[in-house]
Amino acid sequence: MEQFAKIISELRATLPKRNDFARRTVELLASRGMTYSKQQVYNILTGRYHNTDVAEAFISVVEEEKKRVAALQVRATKATSGKPCK
């Protein structure tokens, strides 16, 4: 469990100070039939408690966000280069 806490801490350090990752993690868990409050998720993300399901969901949310940002960067580069976007 401690390895997840370290990974989560490192991931959280790369995120903006104010973000909605706890809310998005709660929503992902709910879509999987698991009920957690935003406060419970936040307590797990800050290392107060450990929970593998929440850790996995949070990592999934961060991965999706990184993919979204990368795709947006590609689109922005194409838009500024004058080439048509597909």
C-alpha positions as CSV (number, residue, x, y, z in Angstrom):
1,M,0.0,0.0,0.0
2,E,2.8,2.4,0.7
3,Q,4.0,2.2,-2.9
4,F,0.6,3.5,-4.0
5,A,0.8,6.3,-1.5
6,K,4.1,7.4,-3.0
7,I,2.9,7.1,-6.6
8,I,-0.3,9.1,-5.7
9,S,1.8,11.7,-3.9
10,E,4.1,12.1,-6.9
11,L,1.1,12.3,-9.3
12,R,-0.7,14.9,-7.1
13,A,2.5,17.0,-7.1
14,T,2.3,17.3,-10.9
15,L,-1.3,18.5,-10.9
16,P,-2.5,22.1,-10.5
17,K,-3.2,23.2,-6.9
18,R,-6.9,23.6,-7.5
19,N,-8.4,20.7,-9.5
20,D,-11.4,18.4,-9.7
21,F,-9.6,15.1,-9.6
22,A,-11.2,14.0,-6.3
23,R,-14.7,14.6,-7.8
24,R,-13.8,12.9,-11.0
25,T,-12.4,9.9,-9.1
26,V,-15.7,9.7,-7.1
27,E,-17.6,9.7,-10.4
28,L,-15.4,7.0,-11.9
29,L,-15.8,4.8,-8.8
30,A,-19.6,5.4,-8.8
31,S,-19.7,4.2,-12.5
32,R,-18.1,1.0,-11.2
33,G,-20.7,0.6,-8.5
34,M,-18.5,1.8,-5.6
35,T,-19.7,4.6,-3.3
36,Y,-17.2,7.0,-1.8
37,S,-17.6,10.6,-0.8
38,K,-15.3,13.3,-2.1
39,Q,-13.9,13.7,1.4
40,Q,-13.1,10.0,1.7
41,V,-11.3,10.1,-1.7
42,Y,-9.5,13.2,-0.7
43,N,-8.3,11.6,2.6
44,I,-7.0,8.6,0.6
45,L,-5.3,10.8,-2.0
46,T,-3.6,12.8,0.8
47,G,-2.3,9.6,2.4
48,R,-4.4,9.6,5.4
49,Y,-6.0,6.2,4.5
50,H,-5.1,3.6,2.0
51,N,-7.5,2.0,-0.5
52,T,-6.4,0.2,-3.7
53,D,-9.7,0.8,-5.5
54,V,-9.4,4.6,-5.0
55,A,-5.7,4.6,-6.0
56,E,-6.5,2.7,-9.2
57,A,-9.4,5.0,-10.1
58,F,-7.3,8.1,-9.4
59,I,-4.5,6.9,-11.6
60,S,-7.0,6.2,-14.3
61,V,-8.4,9.7,-14.0
62,V,-4.9,11.2,-14.2
63,E,-4.0,9.0,-17.2
64,E,-7.1,10.1,-19.1
65,E,-6.4,13.8,-18.3
66,K,-2.8,13.4,-19.6
67,K,-4.2,11.9,-22.8
68,R,-6.7,14.7,-23.2
69,V,-4.0,17.4,-22.7
70,A,-1.6,15.7,-25.1
71,A,-4.4,15.5,-27.8
72,L,-5.2,19.1,-27.2
73,Q,-1.5,20.1,-27.6
74,V,-1.4,18.3,-30.9
75,R,-4.6,20.0,-32.1
76,A,-3.2,23.4,-30.9
77,T,0.1,22.8,-32.8
78,K,-1.8,21.9,-35.9
79,A,-4.1,25.0,-35.6
80,T,-1.1,27.3,-35.2
81,S,0.9,25.8,-38.0
82,G,-1.8,26.7,-40.6
83,K,-2.4,23.1,-41.5
84,P,-6.1,21.9,-41.5
85,C,-7.1,19.8,-38.5
86,K,-8.6,16.3,-39.1
